[in-house]
Amino acid sequence: MTTPLLAPLLARLVRWTENLLAALLVAMVALVLGNVVLRYGFDSGIVISEELSRFLFIWLVFLGAVLAAGDDSHLAMDGLLERLPRPLRLACRAARHLLVLLCCWLILSGGWAQRGFNLDTAAPVTGIPMIWVYGVGFVTGAGIGLITLLRLWQTLRGQEAHRTDAQGTEGLQ
């Protein structure tokens, strides 16, 4: 669905994000499992484990949402939409994209409004500036926003994405 020029770049970006998500998941599991073993086996523990694993989970969920948006695999009820006449179907898709863009704008503008607090606030245990935790909103809002802008452009040009399998769609490939 994308131009031949963008396809390799998007494929690399998706692969990089998937690898990052895998690394975040491995780190989170290692921290939690290590802490459990240390607590029950040695009456000890890693002090930063709980807080750091929570921050990793936040990034995991939000980056996963960007990938899900790229695959168009977020929850959708398109049974009725597919039965509409083509012009009305395209209008509904355009309206959906505009609503998603509004949500992305709210995430970005809310994150921007909170950036001052998050720059100066540190996490209680790790001391990590909270902008590194809540900054994922910028990545998510911008990522989903760009994907949605591309889909809106395709919809306005009269192109339709069709679901290709039970797990999702042809996405941005």
C-alpha positions in Angstrom: 0.0 0.0 0.0 3.0 2.3 0.3 5.2 3.7 -2.4 8.1 1.6 -3.5 10.5 4.2 -2.1 9.0 4.0 1.4 8.5 0.2 1.6 12.1 -0.8 2.5 12.4 2.0 5.0 9.1 1.1 6.7 10.1 -2.6 6.7 13.4 -1.8 8.4 11.6 0.5 10.9 9.1 -2.3 11.7 11.8 -4.9 12.1 13.8 -2.6 14.4 10.7 -1.9 16.5 9.9 -5.6 16.7 13.5 -6.3 17.9 13.3 -3.5 20.4 10.0 -4.9 21.7 11.6 -8.4 22.0 14.5 -6.9 23.9 12.2 -5.0 26.3 10.2 -8.1 27.0 13.4 -10.2 27.6 14.7 -7.5 30.0 11.4 -7.2 31.8 11.1 -11.0 32.2 14.7 -11.3 33.4 14.2 -8.5 36.0 11.0 -9.9 37.4 12.2 -13.5 37.3 15.5 -12.6 38.8 13.9 -10.7 41.6 11.5 -13.5 42.4 14.3 -16.0 42.6 16.4 -13.7 44.8 13.4 -13.0 47.1 12.3 -16.5 47.6 15.6 -18.3 47.3 18.0 -15.9 48.9 15.8 -13.5 50.9 17.3 -10.7 48.8 16.3 -8.8 45.8 17.1 -6.2 43.1 15.9 -2.9 44.4 15.3 -1.3 41.0 13.7 -4.4 39.5 10.0 -3.6 40.1 10.2 0.0 39.0 12.3 -0.6 35.9 10.2 -3.6 34.8 7.1 -1.4 35.1 8.7 1.3 32.9 9.7 -1.3 30.4 6.2 -2.6 30.3 4.8 0.9 29.6 7.2 1.2 26.6 6.3 -2.3 25.5 2.6 -1.6 25.4 2.9 1.8 23.7 5.4 0.7 21.0 3.2 -2.4 20.5 0.3 0.0 19.8 2.2 1.7 17.1 3.0 -1.7 15.4 -0.7 -2.7 15.8 -1.7 0.6 14.1 0.8 -0.1 11.3 -0.8 -3.6 10.7 -4.3 -2.1 11.1 -4.9 -4.8 13.8 -6.5 -2.6 16.4 -10.1 -3.6 17.4 -12.5 -2.6 14.7 -16.1 -3.4 13.8 -16.0 -3.2 10.1 -18.8 -5.7 9.2 -21.3 -2.9 8.7 -18.7 -0.7 7.1 -18.1 -3.3 4.4 -21.8 -3.4 3.5 -22.0 0.4 2.8 -21.8 1.8 -0.7 -18.2 2.7 -1.6 -18.5 6.5 -1.3 -20.1 6.2 2.2 -17.5 3.6 3.2 -14.7 5.9 2.2 -16.3 8.8 4.0 -16.6 6.7 7.2 -13.0 5.7 6.9 -11.9 9.3 6.5 -13.9 10.2 9.6 -12.3 7.4 11.5 -8.9 8.6 10.5 -9.7 12.1 11.5 -10.8 10.9 14.9 -7.6 8.9 15.4 -5.6 12.0 14.4 -7.5 14.0 17.0 -6.6 11.4 19.6 -2.9 11.5 18.5 -3.0 15.3 18.8 -4.4 15.0 22.3 -1.6 12.6 23.3 1.1 14.8 21.8 -0.3 18.1 23.2 -0.9 16.5 26.6 2.6 15.2 26.7 4.0 18.5 25.6 2.1 20.2 28.4 3.5 17.8 31.0 7.1 17.8 29.7 8.2 20.5 32.2 7.1 18.4 35.2 8.5 15.2 33.8 11.9 16.8 33.0 12.5 17.7 36.7 10.8 14.8 38.3 12.9 11.6 38.9 11.6 8.1 39.6 11.8 7.4 43.3 14.0 4.2 43.1 16.0 4.4 39.8 16.3 8.2 39.6 15.4 8.0 35.9 13.9 11.3 34.7 10.2 10.7 34.3 10.3 12.2 30.8 11.9 8.9 29.7 8.8 7.1 31.0 6.1 9.4 29.8 8.0 10.4 26.7 6.7 7.3 25.1 3.5 9.2 24.4 5.4 11.4 22.0 6.7 8.3 20.1 3.2 6.7 20.1 1.3 9.8 19.2 3.7 10.7 16.4 3.9 7.1 15.1 0.2 6.4 15.0 -0.4 9.9 13.7 2.0 9.4 10.7 0.4 6.0 10.0 -3.0 7.5 10.1 -2.1 10.4 7.9 -0.8 8.0 5.3 -4.1 6.0 5.6 -6.1 9.2 5.4 -4.2 10.2 2.2 -4.9 6.8 0.7 -8.6 7.0 1.6 -8.9 10.5 0.1 -7.4 9.2 -3.1 -10.0 6.5 -3.2 -7.8 3.5 -2.2 -9.2 1.0 0.2 -7.3 -1.4 2.5 -8.7 -4.9 2.5 -8.2 -7.4 5.3 -6.1 -10.3 4.0 -6.1 -12.8 6.9 -7.6 -13.6 10.2 -4.8 -11.9 12.1 -5.0 -8.5 10.6 -4.6 -6.7 7.3 -2.1 -6.0 4.6 -1.2 -3.0 6.7 1.5 -0.6 5.5 3.4 -3.2 3.5 
